[in-house]
Amino acid sequence: MLDTGKAGSADIPALELRGLTKRFGNFAAVEDLSLQVRRGDVYGFLGPNGSGKSTTIRMILGLVRPTSGEARIFGRPATGPGERAKVAGFVEAPGFYGYLSALDNLRLLAAADRREDRSPPIRRVLETVQLWDRARDRVKTYSQGMKQRLAIAAALLREPEFLVLDEPTNGLDPGGMRDVRALVRELSGEGLTIFLSSHLLPEVEQLCNRVAVVGEGRLLAEGGLEEIAEQARGRPEYRLVADDTERARRLLREHPDVALLNGHPEELEGFRPDQVLRFAAGSEGVGPVVRALVDGDVEVLAPVPARPNLEEMFLRLTEGG
């Protein structure tokens, strides 16, 4: 078990971005980005390729200077290495000396970081990522998934409280994805705050308790999955089963405060997908809709709030659907 230490009050965000902006000439890669990552979060940073995720991470890690705005880590402006002492991570594909073993790569990193005497034992971090049995093998013999886990081991040498991971399962086969996701869950359980950039919707849905969605360098939505759903769709959605599906569909189309939502078949336990209608209700909720159906001689068997679908949220936010 790794000792993650304590960097300050639990009320102070692990990361706070305030109006963070990065321009390359006239192009804004990141523009006026503000968000908060709370201590203990597994925070998903979600957006399509080219949305500014990697540029944001480079600014958090101090690899790129922002044009304006600031990043604060555990309440302090991250203006130098001292303020980032409890932060570690990697951007895009991790790089190692393929002709050296994992053990020698980590020894070099610890020496370069001048942490040989202060780092946790290399064996311990390699055991954490389940690579100790391959520690003396050359890294060029490693699979891509093993290299990703080795990159996480390298980050853990800094004994971080805040771990930043950029697309940690990108390019991995299903087994590699499973192993990296299991490792993220384990590290979160040990107390690490994790900032996980990804364009993979299932990954974010499986791992993250809070999410920010970005597009073209701007924040589109932030919060828990339920909150993101409300921001994406604007009004509550329901799945409904009635005794007369076609009559119910017609009445829903005619109702002034209802938007009947067409799309892929809806799943609802105990009913066939073609029996389930999905609609968005108005500001007064589902009550007036059910009354209108009953008045129209339709028996409502099941009105159920629609479970947020991350793919739909993502597309509506990033494509304006």
C-alpha positions in Angstrom: 0.0 0.0 0.0 1.3 3.4 -1.0 1.5 6.3 1.5 -0.3 9.2 -0.2 0.2 11.6 2.7 -1.8 14.8 3.3 -1.3 18.1 1.5 -3.9 20.2 3.3 -7.5 20.6 4.3 -10.0 18.3 2.8 -12.1 21.4 2.0 -9.4 22.8 -0.4 -9.8 21.5 -4.0 -7.0 19.2 -5.1 -7.1 21.2 -8.4 -8.7 24.5 -9.3 -8.5 26.0 -12.8 -9.4 29.7 -13.0 -9.9 31.1 -16.5 -7.1 28.9 -17.9 -6.3 29.9 -21.5 -3.7 28.9 -23.9 -3.3 30.5 -27.4 -1.0 29.6 -30.2 -1.0 32.6 -32.3 -4.7 33.3 -33.2 -5.7 29.7 -32.2 -7.2 29.1 -28.7 -6.4 25.6 -27.8 -7.9 26.2 -24.3 -10.1 29.2 -23.6 -11.3 30.5 -20.2 -11.4 27.0 -18.6 -12.6 26.9 -15.0 -13.2 23.8 -12.9 -12.6 22.2 -9.6 -11.4 18.7 -8.7 -12.2 17.8 -5.1 -9.9 15.7 -2.9 -10.7 12.0 -3.4 -12.4 12.4 -6.8 -11.8 10.2 -9.8 -12.5 13.1 -12.1 -13.2 12.4 -15.8 -11.9 15.0 -18.3 -14.0 14.1 -21.3 -13.9 15.5 -24.8 -13.4 14.5 -28.5 -9.9 14.4 -29.9 -8.6 18.0 -30.5 -10.7 19.5 -27.7 -7.8 20.8 -25.7 -7.5 18.0 -23.1 -3.7 17.3 -23.5 -2.9 21.1 -23.6 -4.8 21.5 -20.4 -2.9 18.6 -18.8 0.5 20.1 -19.9 -0.4 23.4 -18.2 -1.5 21.5 -15.0 1.9 19.6 -15.0 3.9 22.8 -15.7 5.0 21.7 -19.2 3.3 24.6 -20.9 2.7 28.1 -19.6 -0.8 29.4 -19.9 -1.5 32.6 -21.8 -3.8 33.7 -19.0 -5.6 32.3 -16.0 -4.1 30.0 -13.4 -4.0 26.5 -12.0 -4.1 26.1 -8.2 -3.0 22.8 -6.6 -4.2 22.2 -3.1 -5.0 25.9 -2.8 -1.7 27.3 -4.0 -1.0 28.8 -7.4 1.0 26.2 -9.4 3.8 28.6 -10.5 6.7 26.3 -10.0 8.0 22.8 -9.1 7.5 23.3 -5.4 3.7 23.8 -5.8 3.5 20.7 -7.9 5.4 18.5 -5.5 2.4 16.4 -4.7 1.3 16.0 -8.4 2.5 13.4 -10.9 1.3 12.0 -14.2 2.0 11.7 -17.9 0.8 13.2 -21.1 -0.1 11.1 -24.1 2.2 8.1 -24.7 4.8 7.5 -22.0 8.4 7.2 -23.1 11.0 4.9 -21.7 14.4 3.5 -22.8 13.5 0.3 -24.5 16.9 -1.3 -24.1 16.8 -0.9 -20.3 14.8 -2.8 -17.8 11.9 -1.4 -16.0 14.0 -1.4 -12.8 16.8 0.7 -14.5 14.3 3.1 -16.1 12.8 3.9 -12.7 16.2 4.2 -11.1 17.1 6.8 -13.7 13.9 8.7 -13.2 14.3 8.8 -9.5 17.9 10.0 -9.9 16.9 12.7 -12.4 14.2 13.9 -10.0 16.7 13.8 -7.2 14.4 11.6 -5.1 16.6 8.5 -4.7 16.5 8.8 -0.9 13.0 10.1 -0.6 11.1 7.9 -3.1 9.2 4.8 -2.1 11.2 1.6 -2.9 11.0 0.9 -6.6 10.0 -2.7 -5.8 6.9 -1.3 -4.0 5.7 0.8 -6.9 6.3 -2.1 -9.4 4.4 -4.4 -7.1 1.5 -1.9 -7.0 1.2 -2.0 -10.8 1.9 -5.8 -10.9 5.2 -5.6 -12.8 7.7 -6.8 -10.2 8.0 -10.2 -11.8 9.0 -8.5 -15.1 11.1 -5.8 -13.5 14.4 -7.0 -15.0 13.1 -7.5 -18.5 13.8 -4.9 -21.1 11.0 -2.5 -21.6 11.0 -3.1 -25.4 9.6 -6.5 -24.6 6.6 -5.1 -22.8 3.1 -4.9 -24.2 1.5 -1.4 -24.5 -0.6 -2.1 -21.5 2.5 -3.0 -19.4 4.1 0.3 -20.6 1.1 2.2 -19.4 1.3 0.5 -16.0 5.0 1.3 -15.9 4.2 4.9 -16.6 1.9 4.9 -13.6 4.6 3.3 -11.5 7.0 6.1 -12.5 4.4 8.7 -11.4 4.0 6.9 -8.1 7.7 7.3 -7.4 6.9 11.0 -6.6 4.4 9.8 -3.8 1.7 12.0 -5.3 -1.6 12.9 -3.8 -2.9 14.0 -7.1 -2.4 11.7 -10.2 -2.9 13.0 -13.7 -3.5 10.4 -16.4 -3.9 11.3 -20.1 -5.7 8.6 -22.1 -4.3 5.8 -20.0 -6.0 3.0 -22.0 -5.5 4.5 -25.4 -4.4 1.8 -27.9 -4.8 -1.1 -25.5 -6.5 -4.4 -26.1 -9.4 -5.3 -23.8 -7.2 -7.1 -21.4 -4.9 -4.1 -21.1 -7.8 -1.8 -20.6 -9.2 -4.0 -17.8 -5.8 -4.1 -16.0 -5.3 -0.3 -16.2 -8.9 0.4 -15.0 -8.5 -2.0 -12.1 -5.3 -0.2 -11.1 -7.1 3.2 -11.2 -9.8 1.8 -8.9 -7.2 0.4 -6.6 -5.2 3.7 -6.4 -8.4 5.7 -5.8 -9.3 3.3 -3.0 -5.9 4.1 -1.4 -6.7 7.8 -1.3 -5.3 9.2 -4.5 -7.2 12.0 -6.3 -7.1 11.1 -10.0 -7.7 13.4 -13.0 -8.4 11.1 -15.9 -8.5 12.5 -19.4 -10.3 10.3 -21.9 -12.4 10.3 -25.1 -13.8 6.8 -24.1 -17.3 7.1 -22.8 -17.5 3.7 -21.1 -14.2 4.3 -19.3 -15.4 7.6 -17.8 -18.8 6.0 -16.8 -17.1 3.1 -15.1 -14.4 4.9 -13.2 -15.4 8.5 -12.5 -17.6 10.1 -9.9 -17.4 13.6 -11.4 -16.9 14.7 -15.0 -16.1 17.8 -17.1 -17.0 17.8 -20.7 -14.9 20.0 -23.0 -15.2 21.0 -26.6 -12.9 23.2 -28.7 -11.1 24.2 -25.5 -14.2 25.3 -23.6 -16.0 23.8 -20.7 -19.4 22.6 -21.8 -20.6 20.9 -18.5 -19.3 19.8 -15.2 -20.6 17.7 -12.3 -21.8 14.2 -11.5 -23.3 12.1 -14.2 -26.8 13.0 -13.2 -25.9 16.7 -13.2 -24.3 16.4 -16.6 -27.4 14.7 -17.9 -29.6 17.7 -16.8 -27.2 20.2 -18.4 -27.1 18.1 -21.6 -30.8 17.6 -22.0 -32.3 20.7 -20.3 -35.4 19.0 -19.0 -36.3 15.6 -17.4 -36.7 12.6 -19.6 -38.9 9.5 -18.9 -39.5 6.0 -20.3 -43.1 5.0 -20.4 -45.0 1.8 -21.0 -48.8 2.0 -21.8 -51.4 -0.6 -22.7 -51.8 1.0 -26.1 -48.4 2.1 -27.4 -49.6 3.7 -30.6 -52.3 5.7 -29.0 -49.9 6.8 -26.3 -47.4 7.8 -28.9 -50.1 9.9 -30.7 -51.1 11.7 -27.5 -47.5 12.4 -26.5 -46.9 14.0 -30.0 -50.0 16.2 -29.5 -49.1 17.3 -25.9 -47.8 20.9 -25.9 -45.2 20.3 -23.1 -43.8 17.0 -24.4 -41.0 16.2 -26.8 -41.2 12.6 -28.0 -37.7 11.3 -28.4 -36.9 9.0 -31.2 -33.8 6.9 -31.4 -32.4 3.5 -30.4 -34.8 1.1 -28.7 -35.2 1.7 -25.0 -34.5 -1.0 -22.5 -36.8 -1.5 -19.5 -36.8 -4.6 -17.5 -39.9 -6.8 -18.1 -40.9 -5.1 -21.4 -39.9 -5.3 -25.0 -38.0 -2.3 -26.4 -40.8 -1.6 -28.9 -43.2 -1.2 -25.9 -41.2 1.6 -24.3 -41.6 5.2 -25.3 -39.2 7.9 -24.3 -40.1 11.6 -23.9 -38.9 14.8 -22.3 -41.5 16.5 -20.0 -42.1 20.2 -19.5 -41.3 22.2 -16.4 -44.2 20.7 -14.4 -42.8 17.2 -14.8 -44.5 13.9 -15.6 -47.8 14.4 -13.7 -49.6 16.4 -16.4 -48.5 14.0 -19.1 -49.8 11.0 -17.2 -53.1 12.8 -16.6 -53.4 13.6 -20.3 -52.8 10.0 -21.2 -55.4 8.7 -18.7 -57.9 11.2 -20.0 -57.2 9.9 -23.5 -58.2 6.3 -22.3 -54.5 5.1 -22.2 -53.5 3.1 -19.1 -50.0 4.0 -18.0 -48.2 0.9 -16.8 -44.8 2.3 -16.0 -43.5 5.9 -16.1 -39.8 5.7 -15.2 -37.1 8.4 -15.2 -34.7 7.8 -18.0 -31.3 6.7 -16.8 -28.6 9.1 -18.1 -26.9 7.8 -21.2 -23.3 9.2 -21.3 -23.1 8.7 -25.1 -26.2 10.8 -25.7 -25.0 13.5 -23.2 -21.6 13.7 -24.9 -23.0 14.0 -28.4 -25.6 16.7 -27.3 -23.0 18.7 -25.6 -20.2 18.5 -28.1 -22.3 18.5 -31.3 -25.1 20.7 -30.1 -27.6 17.8 -30.7 
